[in-house]
Amino acid sequence: MDIRKKITELKRERNAVIVAHYYAPPEVQDVADFLGDSLGLSRIAAGTDAETIVFGGVHFMAETAAIISPEKKVYAPAPDAGCSLADSVDAASLRKWKKEHPGGIVVSYVNTTAAVKAETDYCCTSANAVKVVESLPEGCEILFGPDRNLGAHIMKTTGRRMSLWDGVCTVHDVITPGMIREAAERYPDADILVHPEASCSSSEDILSGDNIFFYSTAGMLAHARKSEKKRFVIATETDTLHQLKKENPGKIFIPVSPGIVCREMKKVTLDGILGCLEKGEGEIRLEAGLRERALLPIRRMLEIG
């Protein structure tokens, strides 16, 4: 039997929902019930009647789904798929940082482990990070982590000073101001859509570009759907183009570099999804107390809006 058909049958039998991040391989995106960014997918899956969530993404993403949906079984098709941001900070290191900055408010990007979220005051996503930081009292010390590029972008955008953890997304960190300037010169008729994890995200000349926009991955898709432009340069993981092209026939999408690839995301396979559904492989289990502490900063973020 074709593996896609087998996945579909088992999904029905197990009352499962498959969600996949835009950076997952195209064949994984194509079997998913929902595509999105990590937190958005966790919230979508939580709102379904499914008893089981199979999360086509890296490990911290499946963990986040387990935090939000304790009543469901959550599986990771590639449980060894990591993230340079999530791997750059652990709970002990964060506790030490907090002791060095007593009274500081910790804002952690959602690209972190459950243990780090449990030591955090507020979570944020790339889409709402500016709003979360702007909601905090003026004059308070903010400890932002683990992405220093996103943190620098927020500081430039809001004018707020923050202490930044020294972590990066190794995929987006290679996207430089020079790459964006070259794309702007080569494609003057295009909108250039840049992820704020990119190393160029706090460059003043890039921020002031008339046709340069900073978005989460989901934000890029929304922009492309609404825009009357016909050409777009995409400065994020290249498999995002798969869904962009599907949603926007007739529009042209150009990767800022074909080498912007997350190798960890490519560990997610159809075989891995089948293993979750057929054998219960890759189940995510969180201790109840840890889950509750990790949920608190997510709830605070959602209350901000």
C-alpha positions as CSV (number, residue, x, y, z in Angstrom):
1,M,0.0,0.0,0.0
2,D,1.2,3.5,-0.8
3,I,2.6,5.1,2.4
4,R,0.4,8.2,2.0
5,K,-2.8,6.0,1.9
6,K,-1.6,4.0,4.9
7,I,-1.0,7.2,6.9
8,T,-4.5,8.4,6.0
9,E,-6.1,5.2,7.1
10,L,-4.2,5.0,10.4
11,K,-4.9,8.7,11.1
12,R,-8.6,7.9,10.8
13,E,-8.3,4.8,13.0
14,R,-6.3,6.6,15.7
15,N,-8.4,9.8,15.6
16,A,-5.2,11.7,14.9
17,V,-4.4,15.1,13.4
18,I,-1.1,15.7,11.5
19,V,0.3,19.2,11.7
20,A,3.5,20.3,9.9
21,H,5.7,23.3,9.9
22,Y,6.5,25.2,6.7
23,Y,10.1,24.0,6.9
24,A,9.2,20.3,6.8
25,P,9.9,18.6,3.5
26,P,7.2,19.1,0.9
27,E,5.9,15.5,1.0
28,V,5.4,15.9,4.8
29,Q,3.5,19.2,4.2
30,D,1.3,17.5,1.7
31,V,0.0,14.8,4.1
32,A,-0.6,17.3,6.9
33,D,-4.1,18.4,7.9
34,F,-2.7,21.8,8.9
35,L,0.4,23.8,8.1
36,G,1.7,26.7,10.2
37,D,4.3,28.1,12.6
38,S,5.1,26.2,15.7
39,L,2.8,27.8,18.4
40,G,0.0,28.3,15.9
41,L,0.0,24.6,15.0
42,S,-0.1,23.7,18.7
43,R,-3.1,25.9,19.2
44,I,-4.9,24.6,16.1
45,A,-4.3,21.0,17.1
46,A,-5.5,21.7,20.7
47,G,-8.8,23.0,19.2
48,T,-9.5,19.8,17.2
49,D,-11.4,16.7,18.4
50,A,-8.4,14.5,17.7
51,E,-7.1,12.4,20.5
52,T,-3.6,12.2,19.0
53,I,-1.3,14.9,17.5
54,V,1.5,14.0,15.2
55,F,3.8,17.1,14.9
56,G,5.9,17.4,11.8
57,G,8.6,19.6,13.2
58,V,11.6,19.6,15.5
59,H,11.4,18.4,19.1
60,F,10.6,21.6,20.9
61,M,7.5,22.1,18.7
62,A,6.0,18.7,19.7
63,E,6.8,19.6,23.3
64,T,4.9,22.8,23.0
65,A,1.9,20.9,21.7
66,A,2.1,18.6,24.7
67,I,2.2,21.6,27.0
68,I,-1.0,23.0,25.5
69,S,-2.8,19.7,25.1
70,P,-2.2,17.4,28.1
71,E,-5.3,15.4,27.4
72,K,-4.0,14.3,24.0
73,K,-1.2,12.0,23.0
74,V,1.6,13.9,21.1
75,Y,4.1,12.3,18.9
76,A,7.3,13.6,17.2
77,P,8.1,11.8,13.9
78,A,11.8,12.8,14.4
79,P,12.4,13.0,18.1
80,D,16.1,13.6,17.6
81,A,15.5,16.7,15.4
82,G,16.9,19.6,17.4
83,C,17.0,23.4,17.0
84,S,20.1,25.6,17.5
85,L,18.0,28.1,19.4
86,A,16.4,25.6,21.8
87,D,19.8,23.9,22.2
88,S,21.6,27.2,23.1
89,V,20.0,27.6,26.5
90,D,19.0,25.2,29.3
91,A,17.1,25.7,32.5
92,A,20.2,25.8,34.7
93,S,21.8,28.4,32.5
94,L,18.7,30.5,32.5
95,R,18.4,30.3,36.3
96,K,22.0,31.5,36.6
97,W,21.2,34.4,34.2
98,K,18.2,35.4,36.3
99,K,20.3,35.4,39.5
100,E,22.7,37.8,37.8
101,H,19.8,40.1,37.0
102,P,17.5,40.1,40.0
103,G,14.1,41.6,39.2
104,G,14.6,41.1,35.4
105,I,11.6,39.9,33.4
106,V,12.4,36.9,31.2
107,V,10.9,36.9,27.7
108,S,11.7,33.6,25.9
109,Y,11.1,32.9,22.3
110,V,8.8,29.9,21.8
111,N,11.8,28.1,20.2
112,T,12.8,26.7,23.6
113,T,12.4,23.6,25.6
114,A,9.6,23.0,28.2
115,A,12.2,23.3,30.9
116,V,13.3,26.7,29.8
117,K,9.7,27.9,29.4
118,A,9.1,26.8,33.0
119,E,11.8,29.4,34.0
120,T,10.3,32.1,31.8
121,D,7.9,35.0,32.6
122,Y,6.5,35.5,29.1
123,C,6.8,33.6,25.9
124,C,6.7,35.2,22.5
125,T,6.7,34.3,18.8
126,S,8.4,36.0,15.9
127,A,5.0,37.5,15.0
128,N,4.1,38.9,18.4
129,A,7.5,39.5,20.0
130,V,7.3,43.3,19.5
131,K,3.8,43.4,21.1
132,V,4.9,41.3,24.1
133,V,7.9,43.6,24.8
134,E,5.9,46.8,24.3
135,S,3.3,45.5,26.9
136,L,5.9,45.3,29.7
137,P,6.4,48.3,32.1
138,E,8.8,51.0,31.0
139,G,12.0,50.9,32.9
140,C,11.9,47.2,33.8
141,E,14.9,45.1,32.9
142,I,14.1,42.6,30.2
143,L,16.1,39.4,29.7
144,F,15.4,38.2,26.1
145,G,16.4,34.9,24.8
146,P,17.6,32.8,23.2
147,D,17.7,34.6,19.7
148,R,20.0,37.6,19.8
149,N,19.0,38.5,16.2
150,L,15.3,38.6,17.0
151,G,16.1,40.5,20.2
152,A,18.1,43.1,18.3
153,H,15.3,43.5,15.8
154,I,12.8,44.1,18.7
155,M,15.1,46.7,20.3
156,K,15.4,48.6,16.9
157,T,11.7,48.4,16.4
158,T,10.6,49.4,19.9
159,G,13.5,51.5,21.2
160,R,13.5,49.3,24.4
161,R,16.8,48.2,25.8
162,M,17.1,44.5,26.6
163,S,19.8,42.1,27.7
164,L,20.1,39.4,25.1
165,W,21.0,35.7,25.3
166,D,23.7,34.8,22.8
167,G,21.9,32.3,20.7
168,V,21.0,32.2,17.0
169,C,19.1,30.2,14.5
170,T,22.0,28.9,12.5
171,V,19.7,28.7,9.4
172,H,18.6,32.4,9.5
173,D,21.9,33.8,10.9
174,V,23.5,33.4,7.5
175,I,21.1,35.9,5.9
176,T,23.2,39.1,5.8
177,P,22.4,42.7,5.0
178,G,24.5,42.3,1.8
179,M,22.3,39.4,0.6
180,I,19.2,41.6,1.1
181,R,20.7,44.6,-0.6
182,E,21.8,42.5,-3.5
183,A,18.3,41.0,-3.9
184,A,16.8,44.5,-3.8
185,E,19.1,45.7,-6.6
186,R,18.5,42.6,-8.7
187,Y,14.7,42.5,-8.2
188,P,13.5,46.1,-7.8
189,D,9.9,45.1,-8.6
190,A,9.8,42.4,-5.9
191,D,8.7,42.6,-2.2
192,I,11.5,41.1,0.0
193,L,10.1,39.1,2.9
194,V,12.6,38.5,5.7
195,H,12.4,36.4,8.9
196,P,13.4,38.5,12.0
197,E,15.7,35.7,13.1
198,A,18.0,36.7,10.2
199,S,21.3,38.5,11.1
200,C,20.2,41.5,9.0
201,S,17.0,42.1,11.0
202,S,18.5,45.0,13.0
203,S,20.3,46.7,10.1
204,E,19.0,50.2,9.8
205,D,19.2,50.4,6.0
206,I,17.4,47.1,5.7
207,L,14.7,48.1,8.2
208,S,14.1,51.3,6.2
209,G,13.7,49.7,2.8
210,D,10.4,50.5,1.2
211,N,9.9,47.0,-0.2
212,I,11.5,45.0,2.6
213,F,9.2,43.4,5.2
214,F,9.9,41.4,8.3
215,Y,7.5,38.5,9.0
216,S,7.1,35.2,10.7
217,T,6.7,32.4,8.1
218,A,2.9,32.6,8.4
219,G,3.1,36.3,8.0
220,M,5.0,35.9,4.7
221,L,2.2,33.7,3.4
222,A,-0.4,36.2,4.4
223,H,1.5,39.0,2.7
224,A,1.9,37.1,-0.5
225,R,-1.8,36.2,-0.6
226,K,-2.9,39.8,-0.2
227,S,-0.2,41.6,-2.3
228,E,-0.8,42.6,-5.9
229,K,2.9,42.2,-6.5
230,K,3.9,39.3,-8.8
231,R,7.4,38.7,-7.6
232,F,8.8,38.0,-4.1
233,V,12.2,37.3,-2.6
234,I,11.9,35.0,0.4
235,A,14.6,35.2,3.1
236,T,13.8,32.2,5.2
237,E,13.9,28.4,5.0
238,T,13.6,27.4,1.3
239,D,10.8,24.8,1.8
240,T,8.5,27.7,2.7
241,L,8.3,28.2,-1.1
242,H,6.4,25.0,-1.5
243,Q,3.3,26.4,0.1
244,L,3.8,29.9,-1.2
245,K,3.7,28.5,-4.8
246,K,0.7,26.3,-4.1
247,E,-1.3,29.2,-2.7
248,N,-0.3,31.7,-5.3
249,P,-0.2,30.3,-8.8
250,G,1.1,32.9,-11.2
251,K,3.3,34.6,-8.7
252,I,7.0,34.2,-8.6
253,F,9.0,33.3,-5.4
254,I,12.7,33.5,-5.3
255,P,14.8,32.2,-2.4
256,V,17.3,34.8,-1.2
257,S,19.7,31.8,-1.3
258,P,19.1,28.2,-2.2
259,G,21.3,27.2,0.7
260,I,18.9,28.4,3.5
261,V,18.0,24.9,4.6
262,C,17.2,23.5,8.0
263,R,18.7,20.1,8.1
264,E,17.0,19.2,11.3
265,M,13.6,19.8,9.8
266,K,14.5,17.4,7.0
267,K,14.7,14.6,9.5
268,V,10.9,14.6,9.5
269,T,9.8,11.9,7.0
270,L,6.7,10.0,6.0
271,D,8.3,6.9,7.5
272,G,8.6,8.8,10.8
273,I,4.9,9.8,10.7
274,L,3.9,6.2,9.9
275,G,6.0,5.0,12.9
276,C,4.1,7.4,15.2
277,L,0.7,6.2,14.0
278,E,1.5,2.5,13.5
279,K,3.8,1.8,16.5
280,G,3.4,4.8,18.8
281,E,7.0,5.8,18.3
282,G,8.2,9.2,19.4
283,E,5.7,9.9,22.1
284,I,6.3,13.2,24.1
285,R,5.8,12.8,27.8
286,L,6.0,15.7,30.2
287,E,5.9,15.7,34.0
288,A,2.7,17.4,35.1
289,G,4.4,20.1,37.3
290,L,6.8,21.0,34.5
291,R,4.0,21.2,32.0
292,E,2.0,23.6,34.2
293,R,5.0,25.9,34.8
294,A,5.8,25.9,31.1
295,L,2.2,26.7,30.2
296,L,2.1,29.9,32.4
297,P,4.3,32.1,30.2
298,I,2.4,31.0,27.1
299,R,-0.9,31.9,28.8
300,R,0.5,35.3,29.8
301,M,1.6,35.9,26.1
302,L,-1.9,35.0,24.8
303,E,-3.5,37.3,27.3
304,I,-1.6,40.2,25.7
305,G,-3.2,39.3,22.4
